[in-house]
Amino acid sequence: MSKSSISCLVMILAFCWEPSEIDATAPPVTPYNPKPAVGDLILPMPNGAEMVFRKITVPGRSFWGASDRIVQVGDGEGDIFEGLQRVQISGSFPAASEDFWIYYLGKYEVTKAQLAAVMGLEALLTATGDSAENAKIQRLSGLELEKALTKPLVFVSWHSIRQFIHFYNLWLFDERHPERIASLPKMSGSPGFIRLPTEIEWEYAARGGFPALQEGSFKNKLPFPPEQMVTHAWFLRNAKHRVRPVGLRFPNQLDLYDMLGNAQELTSDLFRPEIWQGKPGGLAARGGSVATRGIDMRSSRREEVEIYKW
């Protein structure tokens, strides 16, 4: 990628429901789940594709709020828009234990293959602004094409992102195919839906969530020791502006891959000076990318992405 291509965008999709049961065995390896693990929650997609999620546990019994769910985010030594803040993280659904709530986050960055599965290869080439990569994809076939499509979805417009999420939800809820709904986790008989996560949902998970709160590492600048960055993230030093296929680095404590580095990740929130207040601007992107220097990589990193101008 060129040095000007620093606004690499990718979606981490959150979906709002709790499964009644998760298989205690790890699923098989697939192009959509290269690092399967016990607890993976897998949703079907068109043309045999999949999307994989991990459960994120949030402490606190109360529905409306609990002191256990007040966490500190930001970085006192970070950018001007990363000041320390105390905010509440709220799970979407009660867990089996009454002392916790949960939500779900995509295990990997959304790939080109997943957008192509929902909208078609031609729509993928139209949606992404990476002309050099698109020209390469059009010349590929078979295993070479499959490998190229395992890379994160980057340089995609806000309109295309909304279309992808909308069409995927419509596919899941197609009343002509009740088997899709039957296979989905439900709450009170109602299945959930796909959406982008909020900034706080993203940062809570990026910092390691409840396990990090328990071990006292949640407030750390990184969710791993700084000397291990090359094994956990693709950034400027080891990626040199080139986005890599998902799942090649080590995951964080929640088995989430590429939360930092590779492609920065879009949230559902409008960008504000603080996560919870200030004049809203474009969209908030998180996590850094293959163009981010190691010294600038941190869980609190926030960037504003313009919605219509690129």
C-alpha positions in Angstrom: 0.0 0.0 0.0 1.2 3.6 -0.6 2.0 5.8 2.3 -1.1 7.9 1.6 -3.3 4.9 2.2 -3.4 5.3 6.0 -7.2 5.2 6.4 -7.6 1.5 6.0 -11.1 0.6 7.1 -12.6 -2.6 8.2 -15.7 -3.6 10.1 -15.8 -5.5 13.3 -19.4 -6.6 13.5 -21.2 -6.9 16.8 -24.5 -8.9 17.0 -27.0 -8.7 19.7 -28.1 -12.0 21.1 -27.0 -14.7 23.5 -26.8 -18.3 22.3 -28.4 -20.9 24.6 -25.5 -23.3 24.1 -22.1 -23.3 22.5 -20.3 -26.4 21.3 -17.5 -27.5 23.7 -15.3 -28.6 20.7 -13.3 -26.4 18.4 -14.8 -26.1 14.8 -12.8 -27.1 11.8 -10.3 -24.8 10.0 -11.9 -22.9 7.1 -10.8 -19.8 5.1 -13.2 -17.8 7.3 -11.9 -19.3 10.6 -8.2 -20.0 10.2 -7.7 -20.2 14.0 -10.7 -22.1 15.3 -11.2 -22.3 19.1 -13.7 -23.6 21.6 -16.4 -21.1 22.1 -16.5 -19.7 18.5 -19.9 -18.7 17.4 -20.3 -19.2 13.7 -23.0 -17.7 11.5 -23.8 -18.8 8.0 -23.3 -16.5 5.0 -24.3 -16.9 1.3 -22.3 -19.3 -0.9 -21.0 -21.3 2.0 -19.1 -18.5 3.7 -19.1 -17.9 7.4 -18.7 -15.2 10.0 -17.2 -16.0 13.4 -17.8 -14.2 16.7 -16.5 -14.3 20.3 -18.4 -13.7 23.5 -17.4 -10.6 25.4 -18.3 -10.7 29.1 -19.2 -7.5 31.0 -19.5 -7.5 34.8 -22.5 -6.1 36.7 -25.9 -7.4 37.5 -28.1 -4.3 37.0 -29.9 -3.8 33.7 -29.5 0.0 33.6 -26.1 0.3 35.1 -23.7 -1.0 37.7 -20.5 0.4 39.3 -18.7 -2.8 38.1 -19.2 -1.7 34.5 -17.5 1.7 34.9 -14.1 1.3 33.3 -11.2 3.7 32.5 -10.3 4.1 28.8 -8.0 6.5 26.9 -4.4 7.3 27.5 -3.0 10.2 29.4 0.1 10.2 27.2 -1.8 9.6 24.0 -3.2 11.9 21.4 -5.3 15.0 22.3 -8.5 13.0 21.6 -7.4 10.1 23.8 -7.6 11.7 27.3 -8.4 9.4 30.2 -12.2 8.9 30.6 -14.4 6.8 32.9 -17.3 5.3 31.0 -19.8 2.5 31.3 -19.6 -0.6 29.2 -22.9 -2.3 28.8 -23.5 -5.8 27.6 -26.5 -6.5 25.3 -27.9 -9.6 27.0 -27.7 -11.3 30.4 -25.3 -14.2 30.7 -26.1 -17.5 32.4 -24.6 -16.0 35.6 -26.7 -13.1 37.0 -23.6 -11.1 37.7 -22.7 -10.6 34.1 -23.9 -9.4 30.7 -22.5 -10.2 27.3 -22.2 -9.0 23.8 -20.5 -10.6 20.7 -17.7 -9.2 18.5 -16.3 -10.5 15.2 -13.3 -12.7 15.8 -11.5 -11.4 12.7 -11.6 -8.3 10.6 -14.2 -8.6 7.9 -12.7 -9.9 4.7 -13.1 -9.2 1.0 -14.5 -12.8 0.7 -17.3 -12.1 3.1 -18.4 -9.0 1.3 -18.2 -10.8 -2.0 -20.3 -13.7 -0.6 -23.1 -11.3 0.3 -22.9 -8.8 -2.6 -20.9 -10.6 -5.3 -17.4 -10.2 -6.6 -18.3 -7.3 -8.9 -19.8 -5.4 -6.0 -16.6 -6.0 -4.1 -14.5 -4.4 -6.8 -16.9 -1.5 -7.0 -17.1 -1.0 -3.2 -13.3 -0.9 -2.6 -11.1 2.0 -3.7 -7.9 -0.1 -3.8 -7.6 0.0 -7.6 -4.2 -1.8 -7.8 -5.5 -4.7 -5.6 -8.8 -4.9 -7.6 -6.9 -5.2 -10.8 -4.9 -8.1 -9.3 -8.0 -9.8 -8.1 -9.6 -9.8 -11.5 -6.7 -11.8 -12.9 -6.8 -14.5 -10.3 -8.8 -17.7 -10.0 -8.9 -20.8 -7.8 -6.7 -21.0 -4.7 -4.9 -17.8 -5.7 -8.2 -15.9 -5.7 -9.3 -17.5 -2.4 -6.1 -16.4 -0.8 -6.4 -12.8 -2.0 -9.9 -12.6 -0.6 -8.7 -13.5 2.9 -7.4 -10.0 3.3 -9.4 -7.5 5.3 -11.9 -5.3 3.6 -10.3 -1.9 3.1 -10.9 1.4 1.4 -14.6 0.9 1.4 -17.2 3.7 1.5 -19.6 4.2 4.3 -22.5 3.6 1.8 -21.1 0.2 0.9 -20.6 -0.7 4.5 -24.2 0.0 5.3 -25.3 -1.9 2.2 -23.2 -5.0 3.2 -24.6 -5.0 6.7 -28.2 -4.5 5.5 -28.1 -7.1 2.8 -26.5 -9.7 5.2 -29.2 -9.1 7.7 -31.9 -9.5 5.0 -30.3 -12.7 3.9 -30.3 -14.0 7.5 -34.0 -13.0 8.0 -35.3 -14.2 4.6 -38.7 -15.8 5.5 -38.3 -18.2 2.6 -35.4 -19.8 4.4 -36.5 -20.3 8.0 -33.6 -22.7 8.5 -31.3 -19.6 8.8 -33.3 -18.2 11.6 -33.6 -21.6 13.2 -29.8 -22.0 13.4 -29.3 -18.5 15.0 -29.1 -17.9 18.8 -32.2 -16.2 20.1 -33.4 -14.3 23.1 -37.0 -14.6 24.2 -37.7 -16.2 20.8 -36.3 -13.3 18.8 -33.0 -13.5 16.9 -30.6 -10.6 16.9 -29.0 -8.7 14.0 -25.6 -7.6 12.7 -24.3 -4.1 13.4 -21.1 -2.2 13.9 -19.8 -1.9 17.5 -19.7 1.3 19.5 -16.3 2.8 20.4 -16.5 1.7 24.0 -17.5 -1.9 22.9 -14.5 -1.9 20.7 -12.0 -0.5 23.2 -13.2 -2.7 26.0 -12.6 -5.8 23.9 -9.3 -4.5 22.5 -8.0 -4.1 26.0 -8.8 -7.6 26.9 -12.2 -7.2 28.5 -13.1 -8.9 31.8 -10.0 -11.1 32.0 -7.8 -8.0 31.7 -9.9 -6.3 34.5 -9.3 -9.3 36.7 -5.5 -9.5 36.2 -5.1 -5.7 36.4 -3.8 -5.1 32.9 -6.9 -3.4 31.5 -5.4 0.1 31.8 -2.2 -0.8 30.1 -1.3 1.0 26.9 -1.3 -2.3 25.0 -3.0 -5.6 25.6 0.3 -7.4 25.4 3.9 -6.6 26.4 5.4 -4.0 24.1 8.3 -6.3 23.1 5.7 -8.7 21.7 4.1 -6.3 19.3 5.6 -7.9 16.2 3.9 -11.2 17.1 0.5 -9.6 17.9 0.1 -6.8 15.3 0.9 -5.9 11.7 2.2 -2.3 11.8 4.6 -0.2 9.9 7.8 -2.0 11.0 6.8 -5.5 10.1 4.0 -4.9 7.5 5.4 -1.9 5.6 2.0 -0.6 4.4 0.9 -4.1 3.2 -2.3 -5.5 4.6 -2.1 -9.2 5.4 -4.7 -12.0 5.6 -6.6 -12.2 8.9 -5.6 -14.3 11.8 -1.8 -14.5 11.2 -0.8 -12.8 14.4 -1.5 -13.9 18.0 -4.9 -13.0 19.4 -5.6 -11.0 22.6 -7.0 -12.5 25.8 -10.5 -12.8 24.2 -9.3 -14.7 21.1 -9.8 -11.6 18.9 -7.4 -11.2 16.1 -5.9 -8.1 14.5 -7.6 -5.7 16.9 -4.5 -3.6 16.7 -2.8 -3.1 13.4 -3.4 -4.5 9.9 -6.6 -2.5 9.0 -8.0 0.0 11.3 -11.6 -0.7 12.3 -14.7 1.3 11.9 -17.2 1.8 14.7 -20.8 2.9 14.6 -20.1 6.2 16.5 -19.7 9.7 15.1 -16.3 11.0 16.1 -16.3 13.3 19.1 -13.4 14.8 21.0 -14.3 12.4 23.9 -16.1 9.1 23.4 -19.2 10.4 25.1 -19.4 14.2 24.4 -18.3 17.0 22.1 -19.3 18.2 18.6 -19.8 15.1 16.3 -17.8 14.9 13.1 -17.1 12.0 10.8 -16.9 8.4 11.9 -14.6 7.0 14.5 -12.0 4.4 13.4 -9.9 2.4 15.9 -6.9 0.1 16.2 -4.2 1.6 13.9 -3.1 0.0 10.6 -0.1 -1.2 8.6 0.9 2.4 8.3 1.0 3.0 12.1 4.4 3.3 13.8 5.0 1.0 16.7 5.4 4.0 19.1 1.9 5.2 18.1 0.2 1.8 18.5 -2.1 1.7 21.6 -5.6 0.5 22.5 -6.8 4.1 22.9 -5.8 5.2 19.4 -8.7 7.0 17.7 -9.0 8.5 14.3 -11.7 10.5 12.5 -12.7 9.2 9.1 -14.7 11.5 6.7 -17.9 9.9 5.5 -18.1 11.2 2.0 -14.6 12.5 1.1 -11.6 10.1 0.8 
